[in-house]
Amino acid sequence: MKRTKIGDMVESDYGKGRVLAETEQWIIHDNSANKSDTEFAILKSDDYYKIVNELEVTAS
């Protein structure tokens, strides 16, 4: 299981943005890299996500 922390940038099937909260099973992230205020909950065991660095987000 990938370890994230609040403030990390993640990319998921739903968007790219900062991690707002994390539990053992869930990651909640915003979609700020796409200039959206939407938030998503990702189930760690089932949903695709990866930690990305800031440069990957701004280059997209």
C-alpha positions as CSV (number, residue, x, y, z in Angstrom):
1,M,0.0,0.0,0.0
2,K,1.3,3.4,-1.0
3,R,1.8,5.9,1.8
4,T,0.5,9.4,1.4
5,K,0.4,12.3,3.7
6,I,-1.8,15.4,3.9
7,G,-0.6,17.9,1.3
8,D,0.9,15.3,-1.2
9,M,-0.1,15.7,-4.8
10,V,-1.9,12.6,-6.2
11,E,-3.3,11.6,-9.5
12,S,-6.3,9.3,-9.6
13,D,-8.9,8.2,-12.1
14,Y,-10.9,11.2,-10.9
15,G,-8.4,14.0,-11.1
16,K,-5.2,15.5,-9.7
17,G,-4.9,17.4,-6.5
18,R,-3.7,17.6,-2.9
19,V,-4.5,15.0,-0.3
20,L,-6.9,16.5,2.2
21,A,-7.3,13.5,4.6
22,E,-6.4,9.9,4.8
23,T,-7.6,6.9,6.8
24,E,-6.4,3.3,6.6
25,Q,-8.8,2.6,3.8
26,W,-9.5,6.0,2.1
27,I,-7.7,9.0,0.6
28,I,-9.7,12.2,0.1
29,H,-8.2,14.6,-2.4
30,D,-9.2,17.7,-4.2
31,N,-9.0,18.4,-7.9
32,S,-7.0,21.6,-7.6
33,A,-4.6,20.8,-10.4
34,N,-7.6,21.1,-12.7
35,K,-8.7,24.3,-11.1
36,S,-11.8,22.6,-9.6
37,D,-13.1,22.6,-6.1
38,T,-14.4,19.0,-6.3
39,E,-13.2,16.5,-3.8
40,F,-12.9,12.7,-4.2
41,A,-12.7,9.8,-1.9
42,I,-10.5,7.0,-3.2
43,L,-10.7,3.5,-1.8
44,K,-7.0,2.5,-1.5
45,S,-7.6,-1.2,-2.1
46,D,-9.7,-0.8,-5.3
47,D,-9.1,2.6,-6.9
48,Y,-6.0,3.6,-9.0
49,Y,-3.9,6.5,-7.7
50,K,-0.3,7.5,-7.7
51,I,1.7,10.2,-5.9
52,V,3.0,12.8,-8.3
53,N,5.4,15.6,-7.8
54,E,4.5,19.2,-8.3
55,L,6.4,19.5,-11.6
56,E,4.3,16.6,-13.2
57,V,1.1,18.5,-12.3
58,T,2.2,21.9,-13.7
59,A,3.6,20.3,-16.9
60,S,0.3,18.6,-17.7
